Amino acid sequence: MKAILTVLGSGTSMGVPTIGCNCRVCTSADPHDRRTRPSVLVEYDGHTVLIDTTPDFREQAIREKITRLDAILYTHAHADHILGLDDVRPLSFKREGKIPLYAHETAASSLESIFRYIFKSDYKFGGIARVEMNRFNGAVELFGARFEPVRIVHGEAEIHGFRFGSAAYLTDFSEIPAESKEQLRGLDILFLDALRHRPHPTHSTVANSLSLVEELKPQRAFFTHISHDLPHQETNQGLPEHVRLAHDGLKLEFDIA
């Protein structure tokens, strides 16, 4: 079964352009250098699955003309990955039932606390996103496809990426444990965090992610969660042919089942 992955956002937590910054990337005329917060959309067999709800979700959804959401998966509960949850409201109102959310225990508890007005509300006048939380502790089966959590390390936190069919999406990591690497063999498409060239305590660098591409050998690799340190065109010129910086609006076809 074929699927389409759309990169909704490819930027780091502050986005690019970054507020108050006049660097050459933040002031670039290249539309590829405009990066909203990191998220992808996976569409297959008439269904739509979202990974993370960024603070830019409203803008992303309008840009990509998203008209339905069938499920949302969460990598972790940092602000740049969850704060757009309220903006799924109009899509949730169009459904007969609530939109199912899937998160690991730590992320699920944080979401329920931060969005208490959604999950614990006694508000009687409507206008609240119609969603329901599901905790995963293993693969999630959605509409004939299998979304397999991949454990990764983000500084001192343990979070998750996902493998789905011949693609995998790993954002916000500083380390991939050996057992998780075994889940990432035989891929067509691999998305990896590559914040910048300089080391960072909670994120991968371009050099580190290139070494992972060499080790894991996907057919195609795309770097995401990109800061304003990396100009799109210039950085791509220094990458191998099968490795590219992701960009907002990028669409890729792959086999999901």
N, C-alpha and C positions, 0 to 999 in steps of 0.2 A: 504494500500500500504506500503510495506516494504522499509526501507532506511538503508543505511550504513553511519555512522558518523566516520570520521577519524580525530584523533587529529594530526594536522600538527605540532603544537608547544604547549608546556605546560609551558614555562618559563616566567620569568619576563622580564622587559624592557631591561635589560642588558644581558639576556641570561645566561645559565649555561653550561659550565664553563664561568665565568665572566673574562673579560680581566684583567690580572695582579694579579689574585687571586690564592692562593695556599692552600685554605681551603680543608678540607677532602671531601667535595662534589664536588668541582671544579676539584679535582685530582682523583676522584673516577673512578674505573675501571668498575663500573656498568653502562651499556648503558642507563638505566632508569634515571640516573642522568645527562644525556646530554639533555638539554632543550632549544630548539629554541623558538623564540618569539611566543606569543599565537594566535592560529588560528585553525579553524576546517573546514573540507570539508564535505558536505552532498551530497550523491549520491542516486538517486532514479529514476525509470522509464526511464533510459537512459540519465538522466540529472545530471549536476554537479553544485552545488551552494557553493560558498566560502564565509566564514565570515572572513573579514579583510585580508589585504595584508601586511604581516609583512616584515621587512627587510631581513628575511630569506626565503622569498617565493621561490626564485629560488632553493635553496637547498632542501626545503620541496617538491616542485613539482617534482624534479628529483628523490628524494628518494621514493616518492609514485607513480611515473610513471603517473603523471597527463597529460592527452592528450587533454582535452577539458575543457572549462569553459563556462557555460551558464548564470551565473549571479554572482554578488558580492554584499554582504551586508556589511555595515560598522557599527560598534558599536560606534566609535568616532574617532576623528582625531589626536590622539597622535601618535608620530613618530613610536612607536613599532607596531602600528596597520595599518599604511598606506604606509610606505616608500617602500614597494615592488611593488607598483602599476606599475611601469615601467616594471617590470619583467613579466607582463602578455602579453607583446607584442607578443611573438611567438604564444601563444594560440589565441590571438585576430586576428592574420593574417590568421589563419586557418578557420575563420568563414566567412559566407556571409555578416552578419551584425555586428554592433558593440556590444561589451559585455555591457549589462546594469549594471550600478552601482546604488545601493540604499543606501541613507544616509539621516539622518535628516538634517534640514536646516543648523544648526551650523556646522556639520561635512562636509556637501556638500560644503559650502562656503569655508571652510579651505582647502579642497582637491582641489577645483578649483583655489585657490590662490597659494598653494604650487606647484601644477602641472600645472601652467599656460601654460607651453609649450605644454601640451597635449590638454587642453580644449580651449585655446585662440590662438593657434598657427597659423601662416600663412606660416609655413615651408612647402616647396613644394616638398621635396625629399624623403618622406616616412620615415619609421622607428619609427613612433610614435604610441603608443598603441591605438588601435581602440576601444574606450570605450565611453559611453554616460552616463551622470549623470541624476538620477531621485531622486527627493526629496520625502520621505515618511512622512506621517502624520497619519499613521494607518497601518493596516495589508497590507502586500505585497503578492499577489497571484502569485506563480511561478510554472508553469508546473503541475498544479493539487494539489499543496500543499500550505498551508497558513503559512507565516512567520509573527508572531505577535510581534511587538516591545514591550519590557518590560522596563519601565522607571526605572533607577537606579541612585544612587548618587555616584559620584567618587570624594571625597573631597568636593570641592565647585562647581563641574561641574555636570550637568545633562546629562547622556549618556543613551545608550540603550543596553539591551540584547535582545535575541529573543527566543520565543517559537515556535516550529514547530512540530506539531503532539504531540506525547507523550514525546518529549524531549525539553529541554531548555538549553540555553547557556548564562551564565552571567559571564563576566569577568570584572575586574577593577571596583569594587564597595566597598564603605565603608558603604553603607546603602541601604536597599531595602524598599521603601515606602510601607505602608500597602495595598494600592490599587494594587500595582504591585504583592504583595504576592498572591493575589487572582487569578492572572493569572497563578500561579505556582502550583496549586493543581492538583492531579491526574496524576502526571508524572511517567513515567517509568525511564527516565534518567534526572538528573539535574547536570549541570556543574556550579560550584561556584568558584569564586576567593578565594584563601587561600594562601596569600603571605608567611606567616611565623607564628611563635608563638607570637612574640612580636608585640604590637600594632603599627599601621601605620596610618597616617592621611588620606590616600586615598584608602586604601585596607583593605579587610577583613582578619582576622586571622583564623587559624585552629579552635580555640575554637568557634569563632563567626559563622563560616560556619557550624560547627557541630551542633550548636544550631538551625541554619536555617534548616538543614536537619531534625532534630527532629520535628520542627514546621511544615514543608511543607510535610514531609513524602513521598518523592519519593521512588520508588522501588530500584533504584541505584543512588548513587551520586559520582561525581568525582571532585576533586579539581584541579584547574589550576592556571596559572599565578604564578608559584611557584619559590621562590628564592633559593639561595644556602644555606639557613639556614635549609632546610628540606631534609635529606637523604631519598631516596625513600623507601628502604626496611624497615629501622628502623621506619620511620613515619607510614607506612602502618600497622606495627605490633601493633601500638597503636590506630588504628582506628576501628570502628565497621565493621562487616563483609561486610555490603552493601555499605561501603564508602571506596574509594581508591584515592590515588593521580593519576591523569592522567599522561600519559607519551607519548612522541612523537611516533607516529605510532600506537597508540591504535585504534582498530576498534570495533564499537558497532553496533548491529542491533536493529532497533526499528520501530514502526509504525508511519508513517508521515501523513497518511490520511486514 
